[in-house]
């Protein structure tokens, strides 16, 4: 066990983490850090560490020494994010997680399964013969899925909700520029007012009843919605894009293997690549120790490519043992409440397209990531072919 001090500089040919070259291709840097510097201290006067191994990531996520409230404090202040499960700990977090689970958890997803399937089927039926995966299918499907799970499908206009979802997605970046932070704060304020007006039109919805049922304020209920949309809309659309690009070639997964295959796609992609915490006391993980008062960036994407946990990690494998035991949804008390929705929608997106457009194929077999650090986004692709049935 070692106590981490300053980390060594990256060797020639390995881009420093979060540099422009890292944004183009992060994996060589993350691979180097996993092997040689798994508790990496960023240069600078402030103590900021990056964890890259699966075991360290898992340990940090379940350790109460790592505060989500502390890790998100600056981001929340700059972006105007409301109080939510993302930026609270302990009893306050638990008081929000219970109503959040009622609104977004597995039981809610099961109850919405028929409506989700119908929404996906209707969307596919309206697709042109040649279409862009992200803009024509994945993003609209993410909007429809959130409307259904939030109980707002009968109360919100698709275009209005979709516009707000796109606007607030800028607030997902944990390291925004001043301009992005201002844009996010404005979008979040407008979205909060929009949700407040929507709830007033749906007094019998579960969303409207969360305050009375769970003893939270209307503002806290709207914070749950804001977190679901900011943290859910773009990542869901991105991972649907990735899964479709990988599934539509002739050697795509068999239908019987679709659920574990999609889970491994989610691991391989990890659209939310890292989460921020602050240590309120000294933190010990298998690879080292971090002092109290430090910012900790827990790199979920790197952990999900750790060969110690996931053999042959750069390959998507429907037969991977315990395919769902990845860290793309986090771990511990703050594990993502949208997990069940994502796991339902991604295979549904593929099945709906295959059933109505069985000959559909991507126009290019080349999979390319967009340059960028957060979130992790694929370049979209064009789909063509298939006969509507």
C-alpha positions as CSV (number, residue, x, y, z in Angstrom):
1,X,0.0,0.0,0.0
2,X,1.4,3.4,-0.9
3,X,0.4,6.9,-0.2
4,X,0.2,8.8,-3.4
5,X,2.2,12.0,-3.8
6,X,2.9,13.7,-7.1
7,X,2.4,11.4,-10.1
8,X,5.2,10.9,-12.7
9,X,4.9,12.6,-16.0
10,X,3.4,10.6,-18.9
11,X,6.1,8.9,-21.0
12,X,6.6,10.0,-24.6
13,X,3.8,8.9,-26.8
14,X,1.2,8.9,-24.0
15,X,-1.0,12.0,-23.9
16,X,-1.5,13.7,-20.5
17,X,-5.0,12.9,-19.2
18,X,-7.6,15.5,-20.2
19,X,-5.3,17.0,-22.9
20,X,-6.5,17.6,-26.5
21,X,-4.9,14.4,-27.7
22,X,-6.5,12.5,-24.8
23,X,-9.9,13.8,-26.0
24,X,-9.3,12.2,-29.4
25,X,-8.2,8.8,-28.1
26,X,-8.2,8.4,-24.3
27,X,-7.5,4.6,-24.1
28,X,-3.7,4.7,-24.5
29,X,-3.5,7.1,-21.6
30,X,-5.9,5.2,-19.5
31,X,-4.2,1.9,-20.2
32,X,-0.9,3.5,-19.1
33,X,-2.4,4.8,-15.9
34,X,-4.1,1.5,-15.0
35,X,-0.8,-0.3,-15.3
36,X,1.7,2.3,-13.9
37,X,-0.1,5.1,-12.0
38,X,-3.6,3.9,-11.0
39,X,-4.0,6.6,-8.3
40,X,-2.9,9.5,-10.5
41,X,-2.5,13.0,-9.1
42,X,-3.1,15.8,-11.6
43,X,-0.5,18.6,-11.7
44,X,-1.4,21.8,-10.0
45,X,-1.7,23.2,-6.5
46,X,-5.0,21.6,-5.7
47,X,-5.1,17.9,-4.8
48,X,-7.0,16.2,-7.6
49,X,-6.7,12.5,-8.2
50,X,-7.9,10.1,-10.9
51,X,-8.7,6.5,-10.2
52,X,-8.5,4.2,-13.2
53,X,-8.6,0.6,-12.0
54,X,-11.8,-1.3,-11.4
55,X,-11.0,-2.4,-7.9
56,X,-10.1,1.1,-6.8
57,X,-13.1,2.7,-8.5
58,X,-15.5,0.2,-6.8
59,X,-13.8,0.8,-3.4
60,X,-14.1,4.6,-3.7
61,X,-17.7,4.5,-4.9
62,X,-18.8,2.6,-1.8
63,X,-16.6,4.4,0.7
64,X,-18.5,7.1,2.7
65,X,-15.2,9.0,2.8
66,X,-15.9,10.0,-0.8
67,X,-18.6,12.7,-0.8
68,X,-20.8,13.3,-3.8
69,X,-22.0,16.6,-2.4
70,X,-18.4,17.7,-2.0
71,X,-17.5,16.4,-5.5
72,X,-20.4,18.2,-7.1
73,X,-20.3,21.4,-5.1
74,X,-18.5,23.6,-7.7
75,X,-20.4,22.2,-10.6
76,X,-23.7,22.7,-8.9
77,X,-22.9,26.2,-8.0
78,X,-21.8,27.1,-11.6
79,X,-24.5,25.3,-13.5
80,X,-27.5,26.1,-11.2
81,X,-28.2,22.4,-10.8
82,X,-31.0,21.8,-8.2
83,X,-30.5,19.7,-5.1
84,X,-30.7,16.1,-6.2
85,X,-29.4,12.6,-5.6
86,X,-26.3,13.6,-7.6
87,X,-25.1,16.3,-5.2
88,X,-26.2,14.9,-1.8
89,X,-25.1,12.3,0.7
90,X,-26.4,10.3,3.6
91,X,-29.9,10.8,4.9
92,X,-30.6,13.7,2.4
93,X,-29.6,11.5,-0.5
94,X,-31.7,8.6,0.8
95,X,-34.8,10.9,1.2
96,X,-34.6,11.7,-2.5
97,X,-33.6,8.2,-3.7
98,X,-36.9,6.7,-2.4
99,X,-39.2,8.9,-4.5
100,X,-36.7,8.7,-7.4
101,X,-36.8,4.9,-7.3
102,X,-40.6,5.0,-7.4
103,X,-40.6,7.2,-10.4
104,X,-37.6,5.7,-12.4
105,X,-36.8,2.3,-10.9
106,X,-37.3,-1.3,-12.2
107,X,-41.0,-1.5,-11.2
108,X,-41.8,1.7,-13.1
109,X,-39.9,0.4,-16.1
110,X,-41.8,-2.9,-16.1
111,X,-45.1,-1.0,-15.8
112,X,-44.1,1.2,-18.8
113,X,-42.7,-1.7,-21.0
114,X,-45.8,-1.8,-23.3
115,X,-45.8,1.9,-23.8
116,X,-42.1,1.9,-24.4
117,X,-42.4,-0.8,-27.0
118,X,-45.3,1.0,-28.8
119,X,-43.3,4.2,-28.8
120,X,-40.3,2.6,-30.4
121,X,-42.4,0.7,-32.9
122,X,-44.2,3.9,-34.0
123,X,-40.9,5.7,-34.3
124,X,-39.4,3.0,-36.5
125,X,-42.5,3.0,-38.7
126,X,-42.0,6.6,-39.5
127,X,-38.3,6.4,-40.4
128,X,-37.3,7.1,-44.0
129,X,-35.5,4.5,-46.1
130,X,-32.2,6.2,-45.3
131,X,-31.7,7.9,-41.9
132,X,-29.2,9.1,-39.4
133,X,-29.1,6.9,-36.3
134,X,-28.7,9.6,-33.7
135,X,-30.9,12.4,-34.9
136,X,-33.7,10.4,-36.5
137,X,-33.9,7.5,-34.0
138,X,-31.8,7.4,-30.9
139,X,-32.5,11.0,-29.7
140,X,-36.2,10.9,-30.4
141,X,-36.4,7.5,-28.7
142,X,-34.6,8.9,-25.6
143,X,-37.2,11.7,-25.5
144,X,-40.1,9.3,-25.8
145,X,-38.6,6.9,-23.1
146,X,-38.2,9.7,-20.6
147,X,-41.7,11.1,-21.3
148,X,-43.2,7.6,-20.6
149,X,-41.2,6.8,-17.5
150,X,-41.9,10.2,-16.0
151,X,-45.6,9.8,-16.7
152,X,-45.7,12.9,-18.9
153,X,-46.4,11.4,-22.3
154,X,-50.1,12.5,-22.2
155,X,-49.3,15.9,-20.9
156,X,-46.2,17.2,-22.7
157,X,-45.8,18.1,-26.3
158,X,-42.9,16.0,-27.7
159,X,-41.3,19.0,-29.3
160,X,-41.3,21.1,-26.2
161,X,-39.9,18.3,-24.0
162,X,-37.3,17.4,-26.6
163,X,-36.1,21.0,-26.9
164,X,-35.7,21.3,-23.2
165,X,-33.9,18.0,-22.9
166,X,-31.4,19.1,-25.6
167,X,-30.9,22.4,-23.9
168,X,-30.2,21.1,-20.4
169,X,-27.8,18.3,-21.7
170,X,-25.0,20.9,-21.7
171,X,-25.2,20.7,-17.8
172,X,-24.0,17.1,-17.9
173,X,-20.3,18.2,-18.2
174,X,-18.6,18.2,-14.8
175,X,-15.9,20.5,-16.0
176,X,-17.8,23.2,-18.0
177,X,-16.2,26.3,-19.3
178,X,-17.7,29.6,-17.9
179,X,-19.8,30.0,-21.1
180,X,-21.1,26.4,-20.8
181,X,-21.9,26.9,-17.1
182,X,-23.8,30.0,-17.8
183,X,-25.7,28.3,-20.7
184,X,-26.4,25.4,-18.4
185,X,-27.7,27.6,-15.6
186,X,-30.1,29.4,-17.9
187,X,-31.3,26.1,-19.4
188,X,-31.8,24.5,-16.0
189,X,-33.9,27.5,-14.8
190,X,-36.1,27.4,-17.9
191,X,-36.5,23.6,-17.5
192,X,-37.5,23.8,-13.9
193,X,-40.3,26.3,-14.8
194,X,-41.4,24.1,-17.6
195,X,-41.6,21.0,-15.4
196,X,-43.5,23.0,-12.8
197,X,-46.1,24.0,-15.4
198,X,-46.3,20.4,-16.6
199,X,-46.9,19.0,-13.1
200,X,-49.8,21.5,-12.7
201,X,-51.5,20.0,-15.7
202,X,-51.1,16.4,-14.4
203,X,-52.3,16.5,-10.7
204,X,-53.0,12.8,-10.6
205,X,-49.6,11.7,-11.9
206,X,-47.0,10.0,-9.7
207,X,-44.7,12.9,-10.3
208,X,-47.2,15.4,-8.9
209,X,-47.9,13.2,-5.9
210,X,-44.2,12.6,-5.0
211,X,-44.2,15.4,-2.4
212,X,-47.2,14.2,-0.5
213,X,-46.3,10.5,-0.7
214,X,-42.6,10.8,0.2
215,X,-42.5,14.0,2.3
216,X,-40.3,16.0,-0.1
217,X,-40.8,19.5,-1.5
218,X,-42.1,20.2,-5.0
219,X,-38.7,21.7,-5.8
220,X,-37.0,18.4,-4.8
221,X,-39.5,16.4,-6.9
222,X,-38.5,18.6,-9.9
223,X,-34.9,18.1,-9.0
224,X,-35.4,14.4,-9.5
225,X,-36.8,15.1,-13.0
226,X,-33.9,17.4,-13.8
227,X,-31.4,14.8,-12.8
228,X,-33.2,12.1,-14.9
229,X,-33.2,14.3,-18.0
230,X,-29.7,15.9,-17.6
231,X,-28.1,12.6,-16.7
232,X,-30.3,10.4,-18.9
233,X,-31.3,11.9,-22.2
234,X,-27.9,12.3,-23.9
235,X,-26.2,9.2,-22.5
236,X,-29.2,7.0,-23.5
237,X,-29.2,8.4,-27.0
238,X,-25.5,7.9,-27.3
239,X,-25.5,4.3,-26.1
240,X,-28.4,3.5,-28.4
241,X,-26.4,4.9,-31.2
242,X,-23.4,2.8,-30.3
243,X,-25.4,-0.4,-29.9
244,X,-27.2,0.1,-33.3
245,X,-23.9,0.8,-35.1
246,X,-22.4,-2.4,-33.7
247,X,-25.6,-4.6,-34.0
248,X,-26.6,-3.9,-37.6
249,X,-23.8,-5.5,-39.5
250,X,-24.5,-9.1,-40.7
251,X,-22.5,-10.5,-37.8
252,X,-24.5,-8.6,-35.1
253,X,-25.8,-10.4,-32.0
254,X,-28.5,-13.1,-32.1
255,X,-31.8,-12.0,-30.6
256,X,-31.5,-14.5,-27.8
257,X,-28.2,-12.9,-26.7
258,X,-29.3,-9.3,-27.0
259,X,-29.7,-8.4,-23.3
260,X,-26.2,-9.5,-22.2
261,X,-24.7,-8.2,-25.4
262,X,-26.3,-4.8,-24.9
263,X,-25.0,-4.8,-21.3
264,X,-21.5,-5.4,-22.6
265,X,-21.9,-2.5,-25.1
266,X,-22.9,-0.3,-22.2
267,X,-19.7,-1.4,-20.4
268,X,-17.6,-0.9,-23.5
269,X,-19.0,2.6,-24.2
270,X,-19.6,4.0,-20.7
271,X,-21.1,7.3,-21.9
272,X,-20.6,8.9,-18.4
273,X,-16.8,8.3,-18.3
274,X,-16.1,9.6,-14.8
275,X,-17.8,11.0,-11.7
276,X,-16.5,13.5,-9.1
277,X,-16.1,13.1,-5.4
278,X,-14.4,14.9,-2.6
279,X,-12.7,13.1,0.3
280,X,-14.1,14.1,3.7
281,X,-11.5,11.9,5.4
282,X,-8.5,9.9,4.1
283,X,-9.5,7.3,1.5
284,X,-7.7,4.0,1.1
285,X,-8.2,1.9,-2.1
286,X,-6.3,-1.2,-3.1
287,X,-3.7,0.7,-5.1
288,X,-3.0,3.6,-2.7
289,X,-4.3,6.3,-0.4
290,X,-5.7,9.8,-1.0
291,X,-5.7,12.5,1.7
292,X,-8.8,14.2,3.1
293,X,-9.9,17.3,1.2
294,X,-8.9,16.0,-2.2
295,X,-11.0,16.0,-5.4
296,X,-11.3,12.5,-6.8
297,X,-12.3,11.8,-10.4
298,X,-13.4,8.1,-10.5
299,X,-13.0,7.0,-14.1
300,X,-15.7,4.5,-14.8
301,X,-14.8,4.2,-18.4
302,X,-11.2,3.2,-17.6
303,X,-12.4,0.8,-14.9
304,X,-14.7,-0.9,-17.5
305,X,-11.6,-1.5,-19.7
306,X,-9.6,-3.0,-16.9
307,X,-8.4,-6.5,-18.0
308,X,-8.1,-7.6,-14.4
309,X,-11.9,-7.4,-14.1
310,X,-12.9,-7.8,-17.8
311,X,-10.7,-10.1,-19.8
312,X,-10.3,-9.0,-23.5
313,X,-12.0,-5.7,-22.5
314,X,-11.9,-4.0,-25.9
315,X,-14.2,-6.6,-27.4
316,X,-18.0,-6.6,-26.9
317,X,-19.0,-10.1,-25.9
318,X,-22.5,-11.4,-25.3
319,X,-21.0,-14.4,-23.5
320,X,-18.9,-12.4,-21.0
321,X,-19.4,-13.8,-17.5
322,X,-21.4,-11.5,-15.3
323,X,-21.8,-9.1,-18.2
324,X,-24.0,-6.8,-16.0
325,X,-21.4,-6.4,-13.3
326,X,-19.7,-3.4,-14.9
327,X,-19.4,0.1,-13.5
328,X,-21.0,2.2,-16.2
329,X,-24.0,2.9,-13.9
330,X,-21.7,3.5,-10.9
331,X,-21.7,1.5,-7.7
332,X,-22.8,1.8,-4.1
333,X,-25.3,4.3,-2.7
334,X,-25.2,6.5,-5.8
335,X,-25.7,3.8,-8.4
336,X,-27.7,5.3,-11.3
337,X,-31.5,5.1,-10.9
338,X,-31.9,5.0,-14.7
339,X,-30.1,1.6,-14.9
340,X,-33.3,-0.3,-15.5
341,X,-34.6,2.1,-18.2
342,X,-31.3,2.0,-20.1
343,X,-31.2,-1.8,-19.9
344,X,-34.7,-1.9,-21.3
345,X,-34.5,0.7,-24.0
346,X,-31.2,-0.3,-25.7
347,X,-32.2,-3.9,-26.7
348,X,-35.7,-2.6,-27.4
349,X,-34.3,-0.1,-29.9
350,X,-32.5,-2.9,-31.8
351,X,-35.4,-5.3,-31.7
352,X,-37.9,-2.7,-33.0
353,X,-35.7,-1.8,-35.9
354,X,-34.9,-5.4,-36.8
355,X,-38.5,-6.5,-36.7
356,X,-39.7,-3.7,-39.0
357,X,-36.6,-3.2,-41.1
358,X,-34.9,-6.7,-41.1
359,X,-32.6,-5.7,-43.9
360,X,-31.4,-2.5,-42.4
361,X,-27.6,-2.0,-42.3
362,X,-25.2,0.8,-41.4
363,X,-23.7,2.4,-44.5
364,X,-20.1,2.1,-43.1
365,X,-18.6,-0.5,-40.8
366,X,-16.1,2.0,-39.4
367,X,-16.9,3.0,-35.8
368,X,-15.5,6.3,-34.8
369,X,-15.7,8.2,-31.5
370,X,-16.3,12.0,-31.5
371,X,-13.3,13.9,-30.0
372,X,-14.3,15.0,-26.5
373,X,-13.8,14.1,-22.9
374,X,-17.3,14.2,-21.4
375,X,-19.7,12.5,-22.3
376,X,-18.2,9.8,-24.4
377,X,-20.0,10.1,-27.8
378,X,-19.8,8.0,-31.0
379,X,-20.0,9.6,-34.4
380,X,-23.4,8.8,-35.8
381,X,-23.9,6.6,-38.9
382,X,-26.4,6.3,-41.7
383,X,-28.7,3.3,-41.8
384,X,-30.2,2.2,-45.1
385,X,-32.1,-0.8,-46.5
386,X,-34.7,-3.0,-45.0
387,X,-38.3,-3.5,-46.0
388,X,-41.0,-2.2,-43.6
389,X,-43.2,-5.1,-42.4
